[in-house]
Amino acid sequence: MARRRTYDDDDGRTIADMSGLQAPRLIVPRHWDSVRKPPAPPPEPPEEEAPARPWEQGQDELSAEDRRVYTLAAIRAALLIGGVYILGAVLLILAMLALWG
């Protein structure tokens, strides 16, 4: 019989409950009806300042102009990065053609 190890830094808390897991069957798949359902997660406490209408603009939100500027800056950055990759691929193809062609 295996002896249970004790660790000096173990405080006894459960990080992840693994009691509901079963070993997978490799030959015959188990039926969906026989699988135990995991327990429902505990309900989250309600937020104190939940907005009644989340689609309305709050004080911390961006204006339409700022949102447009940030969107265009993100698109410009993505196109720049994509352009660098495409340029690198073209240069690689040209180098291969010059080397083996």
N, CA, C and O atoms as CSV, one atom per row, in Angstrom:
chain,resi,resn,atom,element,x,y,z
A,1,MET,N,N,0.833,-1.158,0.000
A,1,MET,CA,C,0.000,0.000,0.000
A,1,MET,C,C,0.890,1.238,0.000
A,1,MET,O,O,1.857,1.310,0.759
A,2,ALA,N,N,0.574,2.192,-0.831
A,2,ALA,CA,C,1.397,3.389,-0.943
A,2,ALA,C,C,1.162,4.313,0.245
A,2,ALA,O,O,0.039,4.482,0.720
A,3,ARG,N,N,2.237,4.891,0.698
A,3,ARG,CA,C,2.142,5.815,1.812
A,3,ARG,C,C,1.904,7.221,1.262
A,3,ARG,O,O,2.510,7.605,0.262
A,4,ARG,N,N,1.044,7.974,1.896
A,4,ARG,CA,C,0.707,9.315,1.437
A,4,ARG,C,C,1.814,10.283,1.852
A,4,ARG,O,O,2.232,10.293,3.010
A,5,ARG,N,N,2.287,11.093,0.909
A,5,ARG,CA,C,3.356,12.042,1.176
A,5,ARG,C,C,2.798,13.284,1.863
A,5,ARG,O,O,1.677,13.710,1.585
A,6,THR,N,N,3.568,13.838,2.733
A,6,THR,CA,C,3.216,15.119,3.338
A,6,THR,C,C,4.303,16.119,2.980
A,6,THR,O,O,5.493,15.811,3.047
A,7,TYR,N,N,3.894,17.287,2.610
A,7,TYR,CA,C,4.813,18.332,2.207
A,7,TYR,C,C,4.794,19.455,3.232
A,7,TYR,O,O,3.767,19.733,3.852
A,8,ASP,N,N,5.942,20.093,3.400
A,8,ASP,CA,C,6.054,21.167,4.377
A,8,ASP,C,C,5.268,22.404,3.966
A,8,ASP,O,O,4.725,23.104,4.821
A,9,ASP,N,N,5.203,22.680,2.669
A,9,ASP,CA,C,4.551,23.899,2.207
A,9,ASP,C,C,3.088,23.686,1.824
A,9,ASP,O,O,2.470,24.595,1.270
A,10,ASP,N,N,2.518,22.519,2.100
A,10,ASP,CA,C,1.126,22.233,1.769
A,10,ASP,C,C,0.209,22.820,2.836
A,10,ASP,O,O,0.327,22.495,4.018
A,11,ASP,N,N,-0.711,23.692,2.405
A,11,ASP,CA,C,-1.637,24.283,3.364
A,11,ASP,C,C,-3.007,23.612,3.343
A,11,ASP,O,O,-3.897,24.022,4.088
A,12,GLY,N,N,-3.196,22.596,2.513
A,12,GLY,CA,C,-4.423,21.820,2.515
A,12,GLY,C,C,-5.524,22.347,1.619
A,12,GLY,O,O,-6.587,21.729,1.543
A,13,ARG,N,N,-5.315,23.462,0.936
A,13,ARG,CA,C,-6.362,23.999,0.068
A,13,ARG,C,C,-6.455,23.210,-1.236
A,13,ARG,O,O,-5.455,22.683,-1.723
A,14,THR,N,N,-7.657,23.133,-1.794
A,14,THR,CA,C,-7.870,22.449,-3.059
A,14,THR,C,C,-7.760,23.463,-4.176
A,14,THR,O,O,-8.506,24.441,-4.203
A,15,ILE,N,N,-6.839,23.243,-5.099
A,15,ILE,CA,C,-6.662,24.138,-6.236
A,15,ILE,C,C,-7.700,23.814,-7.309
A,15,ILE,O,O,-8.428,24.700,-7.757
A,16,ALA,N,N,-7.768,22.564,-7.715
A,16,ALA,CA,C,-8.728,22.122,-8.718
A,16,ALA,C,C,-9.280,20.774,-8.288
A,16,ALA,O,O,-8.519,19.841,-8.028
A,17,ASP,N,N,-10.599,20.669,-8.212
A,17,ASP,CA,C,-11.241,19.438,-7.784
A,17,ASP,C,C,-11.255,18.451,-8.943
A,17,ASP,O,O,-11.919,18.690,-9.951
A,18,MET,N,N,-10.534,17.350,-8.810
A,18,MET,CA,C,-10.440,16.335,-9.852
A,18,MET,C,C,-11.261,15.099,-9.524
A,18,MET,O,O,-11.090,14.067,-10.172
A,19,SER,N,N,-12.142,15.173,-8.544
A,19,SER,CA,C,-12.877,13.994,-8.123
A,19,SER,C,C,-13.918,13.546,-9.151
A,19,SER,O,O,-14.286,12.371,-9.161
A,20,GLY,N,N,-14.399,14.431,-10.007
A,20,GLY,CA,C,-15.425,14.063,-10.965
A,20,GLY,C,C,-14.890,13.537,-12.276
A,20,GLY,O,O,-15.676,13.174,-13.151
A,21,LEU,N,N,-13.579,13.483,-12.445
A,21,LEU,CA,C,-12.996,13.031,-13.704
A,21,LEU,C,C,-12.877,11.523,-13.734
A,21,LEU,O,O,-12.648,10.881,-12.709
A,22,GLN,N,N,-13.037,10.962,-14.929
A,22,GLN,CA,C,-12.895,9.530,-15.124
A,22,GLN,C,C,-11.841,9.288,-16.189
A,22,GLN,O,O,-11.623,10.134,-17.057
A,23,ALA,N,N,-11.197,8.155,-16.128
A,23,ALA,CA,C,-10.205,7.806,-17.133
A,23,ALA,C,C,-10.919,7.510,-18.455
A,23,ALA,O,O,-11.975,6.877,-18.448
A,24,PRO,N,N,-10.369,7.950,-19.583
A,24,PRO,CA,C,-11.023,7.701,-20.869
A,24,PRO,C,C,-10.921,6.240,-21.269
A,24,PRO,O,O,-9.919,5.580,-20.994
A,25,ARG,N,N,-11.946,5.747,-21.910
A,25,ARG,CA,C,-11.926,4.383,-22.441
A,25,ARG,C,C,-11.391,4.437,-23.853
A,25,ARG,O,O,-11.850,5.239,-24.667
A,26,LEU,N,N,-10.435,3.598,-24.145
A,26,LEU,CA,C,-9.815,3.634,-25.458
A,26,LEU,C,C,-10.498,2.711,-26.451
A,26,LEU,O,O,-10.488,2.996,-27.648
A,27,ILE,N,N,-11.093,1.611,-25.992
A,27,ILE,CA,C,-11.685,0.643,-26.903
A,27,ILE,C,C,-13.166,0.931,-27.124
A,27,ILE,O,O,-13.605,1.078,-28.265
A,28,VAL,N,N,-13.930,1.012,-26.056
A,28,VAL,CA,C,-15.364,1.252,-26.165
A,28,VAL,C,C,-15.656,2.642,-25.609
A,28,VAL,O,O,-15.424,2.889,-24.426
A,29,PRO,N,N,-16.161,3.557,-26.443
A,29,PRO,CA,C,-16.447,4.894,-25.917
A,29,PRO,C,C,-17.610,4.848,-24.935
A,29,PRO,O,O,-18.570,4.101,-25.123
A,30,ARG,N,N,-17.510,5.634,-23.913
A,30,ARG,CA,C,-18.588,5.664,-22.920
A,30,ARG,C,C,-19.764,6.469,-23.467
A,30,ARG,O,O,-19.595,7.339,-24.322
A,31,HIS,N,N,-20.920,6.172,-22.974
A,31,HIS,CA,C,-22.122,6.841,-23.432
A,31,HIS,C,C,-22.246,8.187,-22.752
A,31,HIS,O,O,-21.768,8.377,-21.633
A,32,TRP,N,N,-22.882,9.112,-23.425
A,32,TRP,CA,C,-23.041,10.457,-22.870
A,32,TRP,C,C,-23.924,10.449,-21.635
A,32,TRP,O,O,-23.781,11.308,-20.765
A,33,ASP,N,N,-24.838,9.485,-21.547
A,33,ASP,CA,C,-25.749,9.458,-20.399
A,33,ASP,C,C,-25.038,9.054,-19.114
A,33,ASP,O,O,-25.456,9.442,-18.023
A,34,SER,N,N,-23.967,8.279,-19.237
A,34,SER,CA,C,-23.299,7.789,-18.045
A,34,SER,C,C,-22.284,8.777,-17.480
A,34,SER,O,O,-21.750,8.566,-16.391
A,35,VAL,N,N,-22.017,9.848,-18.213
A,35,VAL,CA,C,-21.029,10.821,-17.753
A,35,VAL,C,C,-21.651,11.688,-16.668
A,35,VAL,O,O,-22.746,12.226,-16.831
A,36,ARG,N,N,-20.930,11.813,-15.557
A,36,ARG,CA,C,-21.436,12.660,-14.492
A,36,ARG,C,C,-21.274,14.118,-14.885
A,36,ARG,O,O,-20.241,14.511,-15.426
A,37,LYS,N,N,-22.271,14.897,-14.619
A,37,LYS,CA,C,-22.213,16.308,-14.937
A,37,LYS,C,C,-21.446,17.034,-13.831
A,37,LYS,O,O,-21.601,16.719,-12.652
A,38,PRO,N,N,-20.625,17.999,-14.217
A,38,PRO,CA,C,-19.888,18.740,-13.186
A,38,PRO,C,C,-20.849,19.607,-12.374
A,38,PRO,O,O,-21.899,20.007,-12.877
A,39,PRO,N,N,-20.497,19.896,-11.126
A,39,PRO,CA,C,-21.386,20.730,-10.327
A,39,PRO,C,C,-21.468,22.140,-10.896
A,39,PRO,O,O,-20.525,22.634,-11.513
A,40,ALA,N,N,-22.596,22.764,-10.680
A,40,ALA,CA,C,-22.798,24.115,-11.187
A,40,ALA,C,C,-21.884,25.076,-10.439
A,40,ALA,O,O,-21.698,24.940,-9.229
A,41,PRO,N,N,-21.308,26.057,-11.155
A,41,PRO,CA,C,-20.436,27.007,-10.470
A,41,PRO,C,C,-21.249,27.879,-9.515
A,41,PRO,O,O,-22.434,28.118,-9.743
A,42,PRO,N,N,-20.611,28.351,-8.451
A,42,PRO,CA,C,-21.354,29.191,-7.521
A,42,PRO,C,C,-21.772,30.491,-8.187
A,42,PRO,O,O,-21.051,31.002,-9.045
A,43,PRO,N,N,-22.927,31.037,-7.808
A,43,PRO,CA,C,-23.380,32.275,-8.451
A,43,PRO,C,C,-22.451,33.434,-8.106
A,43,PRO,O,O,-21.957,33.547,-6.984
A,44,GLU,N,N,-22.228,34.282,-9.087
A,44,GLU,CA,C,-21.366,35.433,-8.878
A,44,GLU,C,C,-22.127,36.514,-8.124
A,44,GLU,O,O,-23.323,36.705,-8.345
A,45,PRO,N,N,-21.446,37.212,-7.245
A,45,PRO,CA,C,-22.135,38.285,-6.535
A,45,PRO,C,C,-22.476,39.414,-7.501
A,45,PRO,O,O,-21.704,39.691,-8.419
A,46,PRO,N,N,-23.604,40.061,-7.312
A,46,PRO,CA,C,-23.993,41.132,-8.246
A,46,PRO,C,C,-23.032,42.319,-8.117
A,46,PRO,O,O,-22.550,42.636,-7.030
A,47,GLU,N,N,-22.773,42.953,-9.238
A,47,GLU,CA,C,-21.904,44.119,-9.243
A,47,GLU,C,C,-22.637,45.305,-8.633
A,47,GLU,O,O,-23.853,45.442,-8.771
A,48,GLU,N,N,-21.888,46.144,-7.965
A,48,GLU,CA,C,-22.514,47.264,-7.281
A,48,GLU,C,C,-23.002,48.327,-8.251
A,48,GLU,O,O,-24.100,48.862,-8.095
A,49,GLU,N,N,-22.184,48.632,-9.251
A,49,GLU,CA,C,-22.542,49.697,-10.164
A,49,GLU,C,C,-22.741,49.151,-11.575
A,49,GLU,O,O,-22.066,49.587,-12.508
A,50,ALA,N,N,-23.645,48.219,-11.736
A,50,ALA,CA,C,-23.923,47.670,-13.056
A,50,ALA,C,C,-24.769,48.677,-13.835
A,50,ALA,O,O,-25.813,49.108,-13.345
A,51,PRO,N,N,-24.332,49.061,-15.048
A,51,PRO,CA,C,-25.117,50.026,-15.817
A,51,PRO,C,C,-26.437,49.421,-16.271
A,51,PRO,O,O,-26.502,48.257,-16.667
A,52,ALA,N,N,-27.474,50.223,-16.209
A,52,ALA,CA,C,-28.790,49.760,-16.623
A,52,ALA,C,C,-28.845,49.575,-18.137
A,52,ALA,O,O,-29.505,48.663,-18.634
A,53,ARG,N,N,-28.155,50.438,-18.860
A,53,ARG,CA,C,-28.135,50.360,-20.315
A,53,ARG,C,C,-26.681,50.352,-20.780
A,53,ARG,O,O,-26.077,51.416,-20.919
A,54,PRO,N,N,-26.111,49.176,-21.021
A,54,PRO,CA,C,-24.685,49.113,-21.364
A,54,PRO,C,C,-24.354,49.726,-22.720
A,54,PRO,O,O,-23.188,50.022,-22.979
A,55,TRP,N,N,-25.332,49.925,-23.586
A,55,TRP,CA,C,-25.064,50.484,-24.897
A,55,TRP,C,C,-24.914,52.002,-24.842
A,55,TRP,O,O,-24.421,52.606,-25.795
A,56,GLU,N,N,-25.325,52.613,-23.759
A,56,GLU,CA,C,-25.170,54.051,-23.643
A,56,GLU,C,C,-23.746,54.386,-23.237
A,56,GLU,O,O,-23.086,53.614,-22.542
A,57,GLN,N,N,-23.285,55.543,-23.677
A,57,GLN,CA,C,-21.918,55.945,-23.423
A,57,GLN,C,C,-21.764,56.436,-21.981
A,57,GLN,O,O,-22.536,57.268,-21.504
A,58,GLY,N,N,-20.749,55.899,-21.304
A,58,GLY,CA,C,-20.454,56.324,-19.946
A,58,GLY,C,C,-19.364,57.376,-19.934
A,58,GLY,O,O,-18.941,57.841,-20.992
A,59,GLN,N,N,-18.906,57.754,-18.763
A,59,GLN,CA,C,-17.881,58.779,-18.655
A,59,GLN,C,C,-16.519,58.263,-19.092
A,59,GLN,O,O,-15.722,59.028,-19.636
A,60,ASP,N,N,-16.232,56.993,-18.869
A,60,ASP,CA,C,-14.929,56.439,-19.182
A,60,ASP,C,C,-14.818,55.933,-20.618
A,60,ASP,O,O,-13.752,55.469,-21.022
A,61,GLU,N,N,-15.873,56.011,-21.379
A,61,GLU,CA,C,-15.861,55.479,-22.738
A,61,GLU,C,C,-15.291,56.503,-23.712
A,61,GLU,O,O,-15.240,57.697,-23.420
A,62,LEU,N,N,-14.863,56.014,-24.874
A,62,LEU,CA,C,-14.306,56.875,-25.906
A,62,LEU,C,C,-15.414,57.516,-26.722
A,62,LEU,O,O,-16.509,56.969,-26.855
A,63,SER,N,N,-15.113,58.673,-27.260
A,63,SER,CA,C,-16.073,59.308,-28.160
A,63,SER,C,C,-16.008,58.604,-29.511
A,63,SER,O,O,-15.128,57.775,-29.745
A,64,ALA,N,N,-16.929,58.931,-30.384
A,64,ALA,CA,C,-16.961,58.301,-31.701
A,64,ALA,C,C,-15.715,58.662,-32.500
A,64,ALA,O,O,-15.178,57.821,-33.221
A,65,GLU,N,N,-15.252,59.900,-32.380
A,65,GLU,CA,C,-14.052,60.329,-33.092
A,65,GLU,C,C,-12.816,59.582,-32.586
A,65,GLU,O,O,-11.995,59.133,-33.386
A,66,ASP,N,N,-12.678,59.447,-31.261
A,66,ASP,CA,C,-11.536,58.718,-30.702
A,66,ASP,C,C,-11.573,57.249,-31.093
A,66,ASP,O,O,-10.535,56.661,-31.394
A,67,ARG,N,N,-12.763,56.651,-31.093
A,67,ARG,CA,C,-12.900,55.258,-31.478
A,67,ARG,C,C,-12.489,55.056,-32.937
A,67,ARG,O,O,-11.840,54.065,-33.271
A,68,ARG,N,N,-12.868,56.000,-33.805
A,68,ARG,CA,C,-12.506,55.912,-35.219
A,68,ARG,C,C,-11.002,56.048,-35.402
A,68,ARG,O,O,-10.413,55.336,-36.215
A,69,VAL,N,N,-10.370,56.957,-34.655
A,69,VAL,CA,C,-8.927,57.146,-34.760
A,69,VAL,C,C,-8.189,55.891,-34.304
A,69,VAL,O,O,-7.238,55.463,-34.957
A,70,TYR,N,N,-8.618,55.297,-33.191
A,70,TYR,CA,C,-7.970,54.079,-32.705
A,70,TYR,C,C,-8.167,52.915,-33.677
A,70,TYR,O,O,-7.249,52.121,-33.882
A,71,THR,N,N,-9.344,52.808,-34.271
A,71,THR,CA,C,-9.603,51.738,-35.236
A,71,THR,C,C,-8.707,51.888,-36.460
A,71,THR,O,O,-8.118,50.913,-36.926
A,72,LEU,N,N,-8.605,53.109,-36.981
A,72,LEU,CA,C,-7.750,53.326,-38.153
A,72,LEU,C,C,-6.279,53.096,-37.822
A,72,LEU,O,O,-5.536,52.585,-38.660
A,73,ALA,N,N,-5.848,53.461,-36.628
A,73,ALA,CA,C,-4.461,53.214,-36.231
A,73,ALA,C,C,-4.186,51.717,-36.135
A,73,ALA,O,O,-3.113,51.263,-36.532
A,74,ALA,N,N,-5.142,50.939,-35.613
A,74,ALA,CA,C,-4.966,49.493,-35.529
A,74,ALA,C,C,-4.919,48.865,-36.919
A,74,ALA,O,O,-4.118,47.962,-37.163
A,75,ILE,N,N,-5.766,49.331,-37.826
A,75,ILE,CA,C,-5.759,48.804,-39.198
A,75,ILE,C,C,-4.444,49.159,-39.879
A,75,ILE,O,O,-3.862,48.328,-40.577
A,76,ARG,N,N,-3.970,50.389,-39.683
A,76,ARG,CA,C,-2.709,50.811,-40.283
A,76,ARG,C,C,-1.551,49.961,-39.758
A,76,ARG,O,O,-0.677,49.568,-40.531
A,77,ALA,N,N,-1.534,49.676,-38.469
A,77,ALA,CA,C,-0.467,48.843,-37.904
A,77,ALA,C,C,-0.530,47.427,-38.457
A,77,ALA,O,O,0.507,46.839,-38.766
A,78,ALA,N,N,-1.735,46.867,-38.588
A,78,ALA,CA,C,-1.877,45.515,-39.122
A,78,ALA,C,C,-1.423,45.452,-40.580
A,78,ALA,O,O,-0.764,44.493,-40.983
A,79,LEU,N,N,-1.770,46.462,-41.366
A,79,LEU,CA,C,-1.337,46.485,-42.767
A,79,LEU,C,C,0.176,46.646,-42.877
A,79,LEU,O,O,0.798,46.066,-43.768
A,80,LEU,N,N,0.764,47.419,-41.990
A,80,LEU,CA,C,2.212,47.587,-42.003
A,80,LEU,C,C,2.916,46.274,-41.685
A,80,LEU,O,O,3.885,45.912,-42.352
A,81,ILE,N,N,2.442,45.569,-40.682
A,81,ILE,CA,C,3.044,44.278,-40.329
A,81,ILE,C,C,2.846,43.269,-41.455
A,81,ILE,O,O,3.770,42.533,-41.799
A,82,GLY,N,N,1.641,43.232,-42.030
A,82,GLY,CA,C,1.392,42.337,-43.158
A,82,GLY,C,C,2.267,42.678,-44.349
A,82,GLY,O,O,2.750,41.780,-45.039
A,83,GLY,N,N,2.480,43.970,-44.601
A,83,GLY,CA,C,3.341,44.392,-45.706
A,83,GLY,C,C,4.779,43.960,-45.512
A,83,GLY,O,O,5.451,43.575,-46.469
A,84,VAL,N,N,5.251,44.021,-44.287
A,84,VAL,CA,C,6.620,43.575,-44.003
A,84,VAL,C,C,6.748,42.080,-44.281
A,84,VAL,O,O,7.745,41.643,-44.856
A,85,TYR,N,N,5.748,41.290,-43.879
A,85,TYR,CA,C,5.802,39.852,-44.141
A,85,TYR,C,C,5.741,39.562,-45.642
A,85,TYR,O,O,6.460,38.694,-46.135
A,86,ILE,N,N,4.897,40.276,-46.357
A,86,ILE,CA,C,4.794,40.051,-47.806
A,86,ILE,C,C,6.090,40.450,-48.500
A,86,ILE,O,O,6.558,39.752,-49.399
A,87,LEU,N,N,6.673,41.580,-48.080
A,87,LEU,CA,C,7.947,42.011,-48.662
A,87,LEU,C,C,9.040,40.987,-48.369
A,87,LEU,O,O,9.855,40.689,-49.242
A,88,GLY,N,N,9.065,40.453,-47.167
A,88,GLY,CA,C,10.049,39.423,-46.833
A,88,GLY,C,C,9.862,38.178,-47.672
A,88,GLY,O,O,10.845,37.579,-48.109
A,89,ALA,N,N,8.612,37.770,-47.910
A,89,ALA,CA,C,8.347,36.591,-48.732
A,89,ALA,C,C,8.780,36.829,-50.175
A,89,ALA,O,O,9.346,35.938,-50.809
A,90,VAL,N,N,8.518,38.018,-50.692
A,90,VAL,CA,C,8.920,38.337,-52.073
A,90,VAL,C,C,10.440,38.328,-52.192
A,90,VAL,O,O,10.987,37.783,-53.151
A,91,LEU,N,N,11.126,38.930,-51.218
A,91,LEU,CA,C,12.588,38.928,-51.264
A,91,LEU,C,C,13.154,37.518,-51.143
A,91,LEU,O,O,14.158,37.200,-51.780
A,92,LEU,N,N,12.524,36.671,-50.335
A,92,LEU,CA,C,12.964,35.289,-50.208
A,92,LEU,C,C,12.782,34.531,-51.520
A,92,LEU,O,O,13.658,33.763,-51.920
A,93,ILE,N,N,11.663,34.739,-52.182
A,93,ILE,CA,C,11.414,34.071,-53.469
A,93,ILE,C,C,12.412,34.553,-54.515
A,93,ILE,O,O,12.936,33.755,-55.292
A,94,LEU,N,N,12.680,35.877,-54.536
A,94,LEU,CA,C,13.654,36.393,-55.506
A,94,LEU,C,C,15.055,35.851,-55.227
A,94,LEU,O,O,15.798,35.553,-56.162
A,95,ALA,N,N,15.420,35.722,-53.954
A,95,ALA,CA,C,16.722,35.160,-53.629
A,95,ALA,C,C,16.820,33.699,-54.027
A,95,ALA,O,O,17.867,33.259,-54.503
A,96,MET,N,N,15.754,32.946,-53.842
A,96,MET,CA,C,15.763,31.533,-54.259
A,96,MET,C,C,15.844,31.409,-55.773
A,96,MET,O,O,16.542,30.538,-56.292
A,97,LEU,N,N,15.126,32.287,-56.488
A,97,LEU,CA,C,15.203,32.246,-57.958
A,97,LEU,C,C,16.595,32.615,-58.446
A,97,LEU,O,O,17.086,32.029,-59.410
A,98,ALA,N,N,17.241,33.583,-57.791
A,98,ALA,CA,C,18.584,33.980,-58.199
A,98,ALA,C,C,19.600,32.880,-57.873
A,98,ALA,O,O,20.559,32.670,-58.616
A,99,LEU,N,N,19.382,32.190,-56.767
A,99,LEU,CA,C,20.328,31.154,-56.355
A,99,LEU,C,C,20.195,29.892,-57.197
A,99,LEU,O,O,21.205,29.337,-57.629
A,100,TRP,N,N,18.969,29.427,-57.440
A,100,TRP,CA,C,18.760,28.158,-58.137
A,100,TRP,C,C,18.312,28.328,-59.580
A,100,TRP,O,O,18.174,27.334,-60.292
A,101,GLY,N,N,18.087,29.518,-60.021
A,101,GLY,CA,C,17.511,29.726,-61.345
A,101,GLY,C,C,18.444,29.876,-62.450
A,101,GLY,O,O,18.023,30.054,-63.593
